[in-house]
Amino acid sequence: MFCEGDKMNQKGKNLAIWGVALQLGTVVGLLGTIIGMVRAFGRLAQTEITEPGGTGE
């Protein structure tokens, strides 16, 4: 059986694991946003507009 100090240590470890997981989730989301924007602007750069105000088709 755990004594009171062991329970606190386990809660602290669980809290640390949750903190790391939440921070990594934020970083992964930001990285996905940056990659998506780079791809979108890359596609925009490849499109050709044939006449001013045209749709590029």
C-alpha positions in Angstrom: 0.0 0.0 0.0 1.2 3.5 -0.7 1.9 5.9 2.1 0.8 9.6 1.9 4.1 10.8 0.4 4.0 8.2 -2.4 0.5 9.3 -3.4 1.7 12.9 -3.7 4.7 11.8 -5.8 2.5 9.8 -8.1 0.1 12.8 -8.5 3.1 15.0 -9.3 4.3 12.6 -11.9 0.9 12.3 -13.5 0.6 16.1 -13.6 4.0 16.4 -15.2 3.1 13.9 -17.9 -0.2 15.8 -18.6 1.7 19.1 -18.8 4.2 17.7 -21.3 1.4 16.1 -23.4 -0.5 19.4 -23.5 2.5 21.4 -24.5 3.5 19.0 -27.2 -0.1 19.1 -28.6 0.1 22.9 -28.9 3.5 22.7 -30.7 2.2 20.1 -33.1 -0.8 22.2 -33.9 1.3 25.3 -34.5 3.6 23.3 -36.7 0.7 22.0 -38.7 -0.6 25.5 -39.2 2.7 26.7 -40.5 3.1 23.8 -42.9 -0.4 24.3 -44.2 0.2 28.1 -44.8 3.5 27.4 -46.6 1.8 24.9 -48.9 -1.1 27.3 -49.5 1.1 30.2 -50.4 3.2 27.9 -52.6 0.2 26.9 -54.6 -0.8 30.6 -54.9 2.6 31.4 -56.2 2.2 28.7 -58.9 -1.1 30.1 -60.3 -1.0 32.4 -63.3 -3.3 35.3 -63.8 -3.8 36.0 -67.5 -5.6 39.3 -67.3 -6.0 41.9 -64.5 -8.9 41.1 -62.4 -9.2 37.6 -63.9 -9.7 34.4 -62.1 -6.6 32.8 -63.3 -8.4 30.1 -65.3 
